[in-house]
Amino acid sequence: MTTINIGILAHVDAGKTTLTERLLFDAGAIADLGSVDGGNTRTDTLDIERRRGITIRSGVVSFDAGDRTVNIIDTPRHSDFVGEVERALRVLDGAVLVVSATSGVQAQTRILARTLRRLRVPTLVFVNKVDRLARPVDQLLTDLRRRLTPDVVPLVDLDAESGEVRAADFADPAFLARVGEVLAEHDDRCLRAYVDSVLTPELVRRCLTGQTAAGRVHPVFLGSARTGLGLPELVDGIHDLVPAAPGGDELSATVFKVERDAAGNRIAYVRLHSGSLRVREEITGYRRDDAGDQLKYRGRVTALHAATPDRSTPREAVTAGEIAMVRGVPGARVGDALGSPASLRGDRPFPPPSLSTVVTVRDPAHRPRLHAALRELSEQDPLVGLRMDELTGELSVRVYGDVQKEVIGTRLREEFGILADFAPTRPVYVEKPTGTAEVVHRIDEHGPNDVFATVGLRVEPGPPSSGVRFAVEVELGSLPRAFQTAIEETVYRTSRRPTRLAGHRLRRHADDVRVRQPGQHRRRLPDDDRAAAHPRTAAGRHAGVRAGRPVRARGAGGRGGRRARRARRPGRDAARDRSR
């Protein structure tokens, strides 16, 4: 049997978790139908998820659909946990975007749809709660075309009198014409057949399958997760329209989730894109550091569990397309590539968290435990971005909103026994250079045992979203390796230090900046980092810095989207800088 991995995505209260439960129940993967209100759903495993009725961490469940095994990656629907959605998008073969028939297309729906289209993830749209639909289906489909995308293809009909859902008839010339009009926008062969009125069911099916797999069109299904209405047609669509992984011989896998078992051992959730993975096999892992450099580490698989309809099953080996829980690779982190670096991705579907909060522990004796607990939570969600202020020792984390902050506090209390307080959230400011400057710093010699050296750094703007990059332009070997490493590390550390603006100490980080080391003269360097920190700070000051909050774009075409586009116009930024 082949395996496909789909994600179910939705806005709040669209019925995503209920749909997941119904798919599992109808396929016979579970004996009882769970509910969010009852706190007994299969994918919400954390106590806090069951109590609050929200999904916080992605969960993996499976069911069989004909000759295919379908792994469902259930993702959070709340925007504060969009980081979990981001990680799931890396490992999907396709997605089901759930839209509520009663509330229609929401802001979060549009953000998800836009991201899926950009990543070319094959996406089916499931309109849920049609048993409570109070308007004609044609109006609902018009709303989808206007607010979501015009490239939607309804593959089912809803009988207004009986309330039954029926699969569309590909032998109906009127249906072929409606579908062919959408498909003709992306396929010349279909366009010619549409213009000549010679569309055939076989051609339309072939074009529909190909364009769905390419993420160009989105089939629409109607139903009700609560009653099971329309679910057989949706399962058929998943089976027929979502392509399986192409496979290959070389091992290539992505780590998309990390957790620890009761004994504290790390478990890495891995999606295999190609090749196979076996117990006792030694594998190589790859990741990128803050500077964008590729790092390698090794580990030996000690145990494998595959996601199957019968929960997780111990296995000796897993193959392409499967999702496995891997033990024995303690260095694995979320986003790592295993076997081959080909699956390493540098782009981000969503912006990083734009808020920061300082975390303090009520009992000072528990401070080391707080740091360890936050480090473990940041391993599970790297976007939390745990940081320690070098000057004050404060611990801070980055969050998307107050709901995420409350969840972190609850997990610290319940899972680690730590009572923590959170300061009010503040925006994280991004500093970007507006010009180029070069500073040379000299440390003079004052005695026979003192030191002196000159260190020069040049600061200049970098490409958009490039982060902080350090480059050496001097001859290799002109400076001992240990000294060169100290300078480079200090450049990165200085770029992360808090700054003061209008008398307030602000959390910020540098972005789109390129730091070059054009030259230095060395006789003896100090043991601390003064030689690098001073010119880095001075060069940044002379180059000029623009500080601003990260822009969090909202729905495409909405007010937030227009503001985001205006904020990214370089001409407008330059004019604003000149006016200052």
LUMVEX-708142 format. One line per 8 residues: number of its first residue (from 1); for each residue x, y, z of C-alpha. Coordinates in steps of 0.001 Angstrom, whole numbers, plus 524288, in hexadecimal, padded with zeros to 5 digits. Example, Ala and Ser with C-alpha at 12.3 -4.5 7.8 and 13.67 -1.06 7.14 Angstrom:
1	8300C:7EE6C:81E78  83566:7FBDC:81BE4 $
//
This chain:
1	80000:80000:80000  80496:80DC1:7FCF9  80459:81849:80758  80012:8266C:80601  8010E:830F1:81057  7F6A9:83B60:8110C  7F4DA:846D0:81A2E  7E79F:84BA3:81EBB $
9	7E7DD:85A5B:82047  7DD30:863D8:8241E  7D979:8701C:82B50  7D42E:86F79:83926  7C74D:86800:83AD6  7C6C8:8632B:82CD2  7C5EA:8550C:83182  7D3A4:85060:82E5A $
17	7D55D:846FA:839C0  7C77A:841F0:83823  7CA72:83F0C:829E1  7D6B3:8378E:82DC5  7CEF7:82F57:83779  7C45E:82C6E:82D6E  7CE52:82828:8231F  7D495:81ECE:82CD7 $
25	7C78A:819AB:831A7  7C1AB:81759:8242D  7CE1D:8104B:81FE1  7CDAE:80764:82BD8  7DA56:80C9F:83192  7D37D:80FDD:83E78  7C808:8092C:844FF  7C204:81530:84B5F $
33	7BFF9:822B7:845DE  7C712:82C9D:84E58  7C2D2:83AAF:8504A  7C979:8475D:853C8  7BF8E:84A48:85E76  7C173:83CC7:86447  7D047:83E58:86458  7D26D:830DE:85E69 $
41	7D72B:833C6:850B0  7E21B:82BA2:84B20  7EB0C:836D2:84705  7EA20:83F91:85316  7F30E:83800:85C3B  7F78B:8429D:865B6  7EF0F:844F7:871B1  7EEAD:85376:86ED0 $
49	7E9BF:8509D:8610C  7DE90:84876:8664D  7DADE:8527A:8709D  7DB3D:85E54:867C1  7D5BC:8577D:85BDA  7E08B:85C67:852E8  7EB85:855D4:84B90  7F8DF:85A98:85004 $
57	8023F:850A9:84A2C  80142:84940:83D69  7FCA7:83B41:83E8F  7FDE9:82FD7:8351C  7F33C:825AF:832EB  7F0AA:81C40:827B8  7E5F1:8151B:8207B  7E4FC:80C6F:8147D $
65	7DE4E:81123:80813  7DDE6:8064D:7FE0E  7EBBC:802DF:7FA0D  7F17A:80E98:80139  7F4F5:811C8:80F3D  7F1AC:81FD7:81275  7F954:82680:81D48  7F22B:83260:8229D $
73	7FA64:83D04:828CB  7F0C7:84489:83114  7F591:8527F:832DA  7F18E:85D4F:83C58  7E759:866AE:8374D  7EA88:8720C:8407C  7F388:87C43:83A7D  7FC2C:87C54:846C0 $
81	800D2:86EAC:84328  80382:87109:834CB  81153:86BF1:836F6  80BBB:85E26:837D0  804C5:86058:82AE7  8116E:86515:824C6  81898:858B6:82899  80D93:85006:8239F $
89	80D90:856A0:8164C  81B6E:851A6:8140B  81750:8436F:81406  80A02:84353:80D4A  80623:83CCC:8009E  7F959:84444:800E3  7F00C:84BDB:80987  7E1A6:84CF7:80CAD $
97	7DDC8:85B01:80F86  7D165:85B27:817BF  7C7E9:86683:81644  7BBD9:8681E:81EB3  7AF5B:869B3:816C0  7A973:871F7:82199  7B498:87BB3:823A4  7BA9B:87B37:8160E $
105	7C87E:87ED4:81265  7CFBB:884D0:81DE3  7DC98:88C4F:81EB6  7E427:8803F:8231B  7DE42:87881:817D3  7E39F:88229:80E0F  7F12C:8820F:8142B  7F18D:87336:813B8 $
113	7EC7F:8729F:805C4  7F65E:87CAE:80125  8017C:87529:80797  7FD1E:86827:801D7  7FC8D:86E1F:7F44A  80A0B:87420:7F5C1  80FC4:866FB:7F9D2  80826:85FED:7EF18 $
121	8023B:85650:7F8BE  7F6F1:84ECD:7F262  7EB0A:853BC:7F9C5  7DD01:84F02:7FA8A  7D2CE:8580E:80075  7C8A7:851F0:8096A  7BD01:85A7E:80CC5  7B866:85572:819EF $
129	7AB59:85731:820FE  7A311:85787:81496  79841:8511E:81C9B  796D1:85E8A:822F7  79858:86668:81682  78E94:871A8:81605  791C3:876A0:80856  79237:870A1:7FAB4 $
137	79E2A:868C3:7F71C  7A0B5:8718B:7EB5E  7A29A:87D31:7F46C  7AC0B:87550:7FCA3  7B41B:87179:7F0B1  7B410:87F8A:7EBFA  7B96F:88399:7F933  7C44A:87979:7F7EB $
145	7C7FF:87E70:7EA64  7C7C8:88CA0:7EEA6  7CEAA:88BAB:7FBC4  7D710:87F77:7FA72  7DAAF:87CB6:7EC53  7D372:87C67:7DF52  7D9D1:86F37:7DC57  7D01F:866C6:7E3C4 $
153	7C95E:85B22:7DD90  7BD2D:855C8:7E474  7BD16:846F0:7E31E  7B07E:84468:7EAA6  7A293:8499D:7EA76  799CB:84C45:7F618  78B63:84926:7F426  7840E:8548C:7FA2F $
161	777E5:84C6F:7FD0B  77D6C:83FB7:8024B  78A23:8453E:80791  791BC:83A22:80141  79F3C:83BA8:7FB60  7A1A2:8354F:7EE39  7AE30:833FF:7E684  7AE66:83BD8:7D9F3 $
169	7ABA0:83490:7CD52  7B737:83577:7C3FF  7AE41:83122:7B908  7A626:83D88:7BA7F  7A9F4:8473F:7AFAF  7A61D:852D9:7B83C  7AF26:84E35:7C32A  7BA50:84BE3:7B98A $
177	7B8A1:8599E:7B43E  7B8F1:85FD4:7C1DA  7C50E:8584B:7C5EC  7CB93:859DD:7B8BA  7CA62:868A1:7B9A1  7D2A0:868A0:7C60F  7DC64:85E8E:7C12C  7DE3F:865C0:7B44B $
185	7E4AA:870F7:7BB96  7F08C:86861:7BE5B  7F10F:85E44:7B369  7F1DA:860F3:7A4D0  7ED01:85374:7A14A  7E0FC:8553D:7A9AE  7DF4B:86305:7A446  7DED5:85E10:79640 $
193	7D503:8538D:799CB  7CCC2:85D70:7A133  7CCB5:86740:795FE  7C983:85C8E:78C14  7BF00:856C6:79538  7C543:8494C:794A7  7C7F2:84735:7A32A  7C78B:838F7:7A745 $
201	7C655:83321:7B4E5  7D3BD:82CCB:7B372  7DA6D:8398D:7AFA7  7D3D2:84126:7BA95  7D782:836E0:7C4BD  7E596:836B6:7C009  7E6BF:84589:7C015  7DFFF:8467B:7CD3C $
209	7E936:83C95:7D359  7F54D:84329:7CDCC  7F166:85104:7D172  7ED46:84CF0:7DF1C  7FA69:84635:7E124  8013C:852B0:7DC94  7F963:85B03:7E61F  7F2FA:862FD:7DB53 $
217	7E4B7:85F62:7DD73  7DD85:85B3D:7E9A9  7D263:85150:7E95F  7C73B:854BA:7F296  7BF78:84ADE:7FA8C  7B379:84D5A:802E6  7AF48:84628:80F1E  7ADE4:84576:81DC3 $
225	7B84D:83FB2:82695  7AE44:83E79:83175  7A508:83592:829DC  7AE81:82FB2:81FF6  7A762:835EB:8147A  7B02E:836F8:80891  7BBB3:82FED:80EFC  7BC47:82479:80534 $
233	7BDBD:82E26:7FA06  7C88E:83558:8014A  7CFF9:828AA:803DA  7CED3:82525:7F56E  7D45B:8327E:7F218  7DFDF:8308F:7FB52  7E277:82335:7F56B  7E172:82761:7E72C $
241	7E6DB:8353F:7E71E  7F1DA:835F9:7F13E  7FE94:830BB:7EB70  80777:82793:7F305  815D9:82A3C:7F58E  81E40:82734:7E98B  827F7:81F97:7F1E5  83607:81C37:7EE79 $
249	84169:8143D:7F3A7  848D4:81E7F:7FB88  84404:8212A:8094A  83DF2:82E9F:80A66  83565:831FD:81608  830B6:83DDD:81DB0  82F0E:83F2D:82C66  82269:846AC:82EB8 $
257	81FB6:843E9:83D14  827BB:840B2:84926  8232B:83C0A:8566D  82857:83443:861F3  82328:827BF:867DF  8211C:82553:8766A  82F77:821DC:87808  833F2:82E89:871BC $
265	8389B:82840:86509  836BC:8303B:858BD  82D21:82B90:84E75  82E18:83193:840EF  82236:83145:837F3  827A5:82F50:82A52  8219B:82F9C:81CCC  828F5:82763:812D3 $
273	82948:82D97:80554  8317C:822D9:7FF37  83996:81711:802D7  837B4:80EF7:80F0D  83B8C:80F3F:81D63  83ED8:8035D:825A7  84130:8005D:833DD  84FBF:8008D:83787 $
281	852C0:80886:82B68  85C4D:813C5:82CFE  85736:82033:826C1  85BFF:82E0F:82489  853FE:839EC:82842  85516:8478D:8227E  850B2:85505:82708  85427:86333:824F7 $
289	85946:86BF1:82FC0  8561C:87A51:831ED  86045:87E13:827DA  85A34:8753C:81D99  8658A:86B9D:81DBD  86287:85D36:81C8F  8656D:854BE:82873  86651:845DE:8290D $
297	8648F:83BFE:833E8  862FE:82D4C:834AF  85A67:823DC:83C1E  85666:815A0:83C3B  84815:811C9:83BCB  84497:8099B:847B1  835E5:8083F:84590  82BBE:80B4D:83B2F $
305	81D00:80CCF:83C2C  814DF:80F6E:83003  80812:816EE:82FD6  7FD98:80CED:82C4F  7EEDB:80BB0:82E06  7F1E9:80369:83A1E  7F8EF:80ED0:84095  807CF:80E1E:84030 $
313	80D3E:800D7:83C83  81B3D:7FC3F:83F5E  82260:7F9E4:832A7  82FB3:7F542:82E2B  82F55:7FE7E:82287  82739:80976:81C90  826F4:80DCB:80E5E  8242A:819DC:8062C $
321	8177B:820CD:80947  81643:81B7D:81713  816CF:8230C:823CA  81F1A:81D02:82E6C  82246:81FB5:83C96  83102:81E1C:83D92  83906:81BBD:849E0  847C6:81C07:84ADA $
329	84AA8:8290F:84449  84C3A:8323C:85001  85137:83D6B:847A2  844DF:83E2C:83F4B  83D89:84B07:83F53  83169:84FD6:83884  83455:85334:82A5B  84052:84A78:8292B $
337	842B5:84231:81D20  846D1:83401:81EC3  84EA6:82C41:814E7  84FF4:8373D:80B0A  84FED:8461E:80C61  846D1:84714:800AE  83AD0:8491E:80952  840C4:8549B:810C1 $
345	83870:8608E:80E35  83C79:86E97:81046  82FAB:87576:80D24  8250A:87790:81745  8168D:87655:813E5  812B2:87F26:81F49  8195E:88A9F:82603  82042:887A6:832F6 $
353	81A0E:88BAD:83FE8  819EB:89A64:8414E  817F6:89B01:85018  82137:8984F:85B59  81F0F:89635:869DD  82841:894B9:8756F  8262F:8887B:87D9A  8294F:88880:88C2C $
361	8281D:87DA9:89623  82145:87FFE:8A310  82AA5:87775:8AAB9  838B8:87BE9:8A7F6  83D8C:86E32:8AB13  8363D:86954:89F03  83D2C:87267:89582  8461D:867A9:88FDF $
369	83A21:85F0F:88E24  832FE:86A24:8873B  83E17:86BB5:87D8A  83E66:85D04:87AED  82F8D:85C66:87945  82F30:867E0:86FE2  83A5A:861E3:86849  83299:85551:866D7 $
377	82679:85CD0:8626E  82EB5:8643C:8588F  8339E:85738:8534A  82583:8537A:850AB  8228C:860E2:84AD9  82EF4:867C3:845FA  8275E:87442:84327  82624:87642:851D9 $
385	8341A:87B2F:850AA  838DA:87A1C:85EC4  842E5:88498:861CA  84AAC:888B6:86DAC  84E8F:896F1:86F0D  85D40:89749:870E0  85C8F:8A38B:87930  850F4:8A0D6:88224 $
393	84F9A:8920B:88130  8412E:89358:87DA7  83ACA:88818:8766D  831C2:88BEA:86B50  829BD:8849F:86146  8232D:888E5:854C0  814A8:88686:852D5  80A02:88949:848FB $
401	80004:88D7E:8532B  7FB08:88CA5:8610E  7F478:87F6A:85F1B  80198:87954:85C01  8077C:88007:867DD  7FCC6:87A72:8709D  7FEFE:86CE5:86B14  80D9D:86DAA:86DCA $
409	80ABE:871A3:87BD5  80134:8666C:87D8B  80AC4:85C77:877FC  8159C:86175:880E5  80CB7:85F7B:88C96  806D7:85256:888EC  81206:84B7E:881EE  81DBE:85107:88935 $
417	81822:85570:8964A  81CE0:86372:89484  814DF:86F7F:897FA  818F5:87A55:88EC7  814A5:88843:88C3B  814A0:88F06:87F15  8170C:89D61:87CA9  80DC8:8A48F:87374 $
425	810EE:8A13D:86568  8189B:8AB2B:85D9C  81B24:8ABDA:84F16  82816:8A6EF:849FB  82E91:8B1AE:84237  836BF:8AEA4:8365F  84296:8B73B:83392  84725:8B886:82587 $
433	852AA:8C0B8:820D2  84F78:8CBE9:817A9  85D55:8CE48:812EB  86B3F:8C92D:812E2  875CD:8CC8B:81CC5  88335:8C780:8206F  88985:8C8FE:82DC8  89730:8C512:83228 $
441	89977:8C38F:840B9  8A710:8C3BD:846B2  8AA55:8BE63:8540D  8B6D7:8C530:8582E  8C235:8BF01:85F57  8C470:8C492:86D05  8CE95:8BB4E:8727D  8D74C:8AFC8:86F7A $
449	8CCAB:8A5F9:87304  8C150:8AD5F:86D12  8BB75:8AB18:85FB9  8B8C8:8B30C:853B3  8B209:8B074:846EB  8A9C6:8B6C4:83C69  89D01:8B0BD:83801  89534:8B655:82CAB $
457	88731:8B335:8291D  87E68:8B80D:81E3D  86F90:8B828:81FF8  866BC:8B90D:8140F  858C3:8B58E:8102E  85651:8A78C:80C2C  84BFA:8A15E:80377  83DFF:8A0EB:808D1 $
465	83B8C:89640:81305  849FE:89286:812F3  84BFB:89429:82199  859B8:89725:82683  864F9:89298:81E04  87379:89358:82149  87E1A:892A7:816F9  88CFA:892DD:81801 $
473	89445:89A2C:80D5D  8A202:89891:8129D  8ABEA:88E34:80F6E  8A97D:881A4:816C3  8B411:87F0F:820C8  8B6BB:88D69:82384  8AFC5:88B8A:83079  8AF61:87F8F:8395D $
481	8A30B:87790:8376F  89EE0:87933:845A0  89F97:887FA:8449B  89834:88805:837B6  88D79:87F98:83DA2  88C74:888C2:84964  88A70:8946A:8406B  87FF3:88D7F:83872 $
489	87892:8889A:84463  878E4:8962A:84A6D  87305:89C2F:83E29  86760:8930C:83EFC  8661F:894A9:84DBC  8666B:8A381:84CC8  85BAD:8A366:8427E  852A4:89C99:84C36 $
497	854F3:8A576:857E8  849A4:8ADE1:85CA8  84A58:8BC35:85941  844C3:8C8B5:85ECC  83B5C:8D129:85729  83533:8DD52:85D3E  83A08:8D8F0:86A8E  833A0:8CB83:869FC $
505	83B10:8BEBC:86984  83598:8B779:85DB6  8368E:8A9BF:85888  83BD3:8AA39:84AE0  843F5:8A2F8:84120  84B6F:8A755:83533  84701:8A32C:827BF  84B36:8A505:8199A $
513	85902:8A8DB:81DC5  86600:8A48C:81844  87222:8A607:820CC  87F4E:8A4E8:81A0C  88CCC:8A447:82003  89526:8ABA1:81625  8A1B3:8AAC9:81DF8  8A8B0:8AB11:82AF0 $
521	8B647:8AC67:8305F  8B95D:8A38A:83BB4  8C45B:8A2E4:84535  8BD22:89D7E:850E9  8AE80:89D0E:852C8  8A731:89E30:85FBF  8A055:8929A:865CF  892FF:89937:865D9 $
529	88AD6:89DCA:85A69  88D72:8AC6A:85B4D  894E1:8ACAD:84E8B  88934:8A7E0:846BB  87DC6:8AD52:84E81  88237:8BB6C:84DDD  88408:8BCA4:83F15  877A4:8B4D6:83C61 $
537	86FAB:8BE33:844BC  8767C:8CA51:83F91  8755F:8C61F:83160  866EF:8C39C:83323  8652A:8D109:83906  86C5B:8D7C1:82DD6  86541:8CFCE:8237E  8580D:8D422:828B6 $
545	84D73:8CB28:82DAB  83EF2:8CA93:82B16  8373F:8C417:83607  829A2:8BF06:833AB  8204E:8B44F:837BC  81F95:8A823:82F6B  81403:8A90A:82629  80A01:89E27:827E9 $
553	80246:89DAC:81B55  7F40E:899B1:81C75  7EAD4:89509:811FD  7EE98:89796:803FE  7E7BC:8A3A2:7FF20  7E31D:8A7CE:80C99  7E748:8B3B9:8140F  7F29A:8AC8E:81A6C $
561	7F734:8A79F:80D30  7F75D:8B558:8074A  7FE9A:8BAC1:812F3  80895:8AFDF:811FC  80ABF:8B2AF:80399  80C4A:8C133:8062E  815E0:8BE53:81130  81E5C:8B655:80817 $
569	81FCD:8C0D6:7FDA0  82E17:8C50C:7FDBA  82B12:8D277:7F839  82186:8D559:80323  82B57:8D092:80D4F  8361B:8D90C:807AF  82D6F:8E51E:80771  82976:8E2C4:8158D $
577	837B6:8E150:8199C  83B65:8EE03:812BD  8305A:8F530:81996  8360F:8F113:826A9 $
//
